[in-house]
């Protein structure tokens, strides 16, 4: 099953219905260095990204179905309240807006990859402690036997360092995605404590989105989110601010607001930009973004776009 990690309801908001030709969004990839119009079904999607399949077990669609339910509920709120700028009750933990935006972060492959890296790092640190002494190593062997039924080899002390150098430790899809989705226990509560501004612009001055469809600003030296930007369509973007009391409100975006939002998404994007039109970002900035390899270079490009 082809599954989107940027929900189709967001992609549909970047489709220009008046544009001739096939219905689709404009996509810019680092690898091709050019814009191409692509059907939404073939953009930011991966086969069986959220499903678990096994030759001897039935297909498990639990995660995909849960996400689909959240998306359907949010689609109605986007259509009936956010786009028409209707008054909304203040944010609450796990309401559909904060839940949907939290899910965008947790379901993204980049989040799973990061969680996988952390798990590998922690596993290597654990093995380092296991081989640090004879007592620790024998305790590890006992634990493996008692808990997993595995008779771990009694490797001689001189060769134990090879557990760190000669064997690959790779995260599983289930482990990476599972740990990433644990963020759904944290982010909806955190985002519900913020002021949420829905910035509205016109299709002639649109927002962009990307394969990582959000941008986060963290408070220095903490893991708390200070500001979160989530483009919901080419004409609406949600901005969460931690420095104000919880509220949902609507604001008209200035051209400067749009430039700043697009700059933030440009910094967050990994390989793909998605736009309502192919002329939103100047070609020279796109070329610079394509060649950028460091966070400092990306920050400089973002400042140039947002200026």
N, C-alpha and C positions, 0 to 999 in steps of 0.2 A: 504494500500500500504506500502510495506517495504521500508523505506527510510534511506540511509546512511548519517551519520553526518561527517564521513570521506569519501570523494568522492571515488567512485569505481575506477576512473582513477588513484588515488594515490595507492589504495590497489593493483591494477593490477601491479604496479611497484615494489611490494614486493613479487611477485610470481616468483618462480624458475621454468622456463619452462622445464629444463632438469631433474628435480626431478621426480622419479617414483611415481606412485599413482595418486590420484585425484589432480586436479589443485586447489591450494589454498595458503594461507599464514599461517605462524606459529604464534600462538597466545598464550600469557602467561597471565593468570589471577591471581590476588591476591587470589581469593577464592579457586582456585584449586591447585595453586602452581606448575603448570607443563605446559609444552608446548603441544599444540595440533594443528595439521594441520586442518584448517577450510576453507571451500569454501568462497570466498569473499562476496557472497550474504548474508551470515549469520554472518558477522562480523561488529561491530560498526554500527548497524542499529536498527531502532525503527519503529514500525508500526505507520503510519500517523503522523510522527513527525512534518512535515511542512504543513500538510493539515488541513483545518477546516471543520468539518462535522456537520450537524444538521439534525434531523429527517425530518424537513419541508423545508429544503433548499438544493439546489444542492451543490455537493462537490466543494470546492474551492481549485484549484491546482495552484494558481497564484505564490506563493512563490517557490514551487518546480519547476515550469516551468522556472521561471527567473533564478534560480540557475543552472538548467540544461543547459540553453543557455550559461551562463558564463563558465561552465565546458567544454562544447563542444569547445568553442573558445579557451580556455586555452590549451586544449588537443592538438590542432594543433600547438600551439606555443611551447609546451613542446616537441612534437615529431619532429618538423621541425627546431627549432632554439636552444632550450636549450640543449637537449641531444646531438646533433651534434656539439655543441660549436660554433655556428655561431654568428657573430657580431650582436648586437641589438642596436637600437636607445635608448637614455637615458630614464629613467622612466618619465612618465607623469601622472598627476592625473587621476585616473580612467582608466588607460590602463589595459589590461586584466591580466597582472601579478600581479600588486598591488591590483586590484579588487578581483582576485581569492584568494590571500593570506589574504586579509582583510575579505573575506567571510568565510574562514576557522575559523577565530576567532569568528566572529559574530554568525555563525550558530551552533556553538558547544553547546551541552546541558549545559555544565558547565557555559558558559557565560549567558545563559538564567536563570539558577539557581541563579547565582550571581545577575543578574538584579532583579529577583524576591525577593531576600533577601533585596535588597536596597529599592524596592517599599514597602515591608512590614514595614521596619524600618521607612521609611518616613511617611507611613500611621499612624503608632503608634505615631510618633512625632506630626503629625497633630492632632490626637485625644487628645493627651496630652494638646495641646494648646487650643483645643475646650472646654475642661472641666476645664480650668484654671480659668475661671470667668463666672459669670452668663451672662454677656453681650456677651462673645464669644460663649457660648452655644446656646443662643437664636438666634444669628446671623447665626450659623450653621444650626439650624432648619429652619430658613427662607430661607436660600440658598437651602437646600434640597427640600423644598416645591416649590420654584420658578423654580429651574432648573431641578429637577428630578420628580416632582409631588409626592414626598414622604412626608407624615406627620410623621416626626420623633417624637417618644414619648418624652414628657416633663419629663424626668427622674429627680427625686428629687436630689438635690445636694449631699446628703450623699451616693447615689448609683452610681454616675456618674463614679467613679473610676473603676467600674466593666466593663466599655467599654474597658479598657486596660487589665483586668485580666481574665474576664469570657468569652470573645468572641475571636474565632480564626480569624486571618486575613491571607488569603492565596492568593498568586498571581495566576492569570489565565494563562493558556497556551498562549492565545493571547497576554496578557499584557507582559509576560516575553519575549516571542520571539520578539514581536514588539519593545520593548525597546532595546533588544540586537541588532536587525538589524538596529537600528538608528546609530550604529557605522559605517555603510556603508557610512554615510555622512561625517565621520571624517577620518577613517583609510586610505582610498585610497589616500587622499591628503597628509597625514602625511608620508606614506611609499614612495610616489613618490619623497620626498625630500632626500631620503637616497641612499647610494651606495649599490648596490645589487650584491653580489658575488654568482655565481653558483659553488659550490664545487663538483667536479667529483671524484668518487672513483670507485673501481672495485667490482664485486660481491663477491670476496673473502674477502673483508674488508668493509662490508656494513653498511649503516645507518639503524637505526630503526625508527619506528614511534609509535604512541600511540592513545588512545581514545581522548586525547587532542593533536592534531597533530602539535603542534607548541610550542615554548618556547620563553618567553618574558623577556627581561631585561629592567628595568625602571631606568631612572635617579633618583637619590635620591631626595625625597621630591617633585617630579613632577609626572604628569600622562603621560608625553611624553615617547614614546618608544625609548630606546637607541639602542637596538639590538633585532632583531626578527629572529628566526631560524625556517625554514619550510622544512622538508624533503619532496621532491617531488617524490622520489622513493628510492630504495635500493642503487642506485648509484649516485643520484644527490640531493643536498640540497641547498636551497636558504638562504643566510644570509644577512639581511638588517642591515646596519650600519649608524647611524645618524651622526657620526662624519666626514663623507666624502661627497664630491660632488656627486650628483645623476649620476649613471652610471650602466649599466648592463655589467658584465664582467664574464669571466670563469677562474676558478683556479683549479689546480690539488690538491686534498685533500691529506694531509699526514695522516699517521696512528693516529697521535696525534689529527689532526682535527676531524677525525671520532670519536675517543674516547670522545672528548669534546662535539661534537654534540649529541652523544648518551647519555652522562651524563645529558645534558640539557633536553633531552626528557624524561629520566627516572625521573627527578625531576618534570616535568610537568604532567606526566601521572597520571591518577586517579585509574583505575582498570585494564586496558588492555595495554599490549605491543604487537606490531606487528613487525615481522621480516621475512627476507628472509630465515633465517636458525635458528635453535634452539640453536646454540652454540655461539651466538654473545656476550652474557653477561655471566660472570662466575656464576655458581650456587650459590655460597656463597653470591654474591652481590644481586642476585634475591631474595634469602631468606631474606636478610636484608631489601630490598625494600618492600617485602610483609608485614613485621612486623612493618615497620616504621609508626609512627603516628603523628610525628611533622615535621614542615618544616626544623627544625635544623637537624633532623635525615636524611631527604631526601637530604639535602645539603651535609652532610658528605658522604653519599653513592655516590652521584654524583661526589664529589671530588675524591673518591677512584677509580671510574670508569675512570674519565678523567685524572688521574695521569699518 
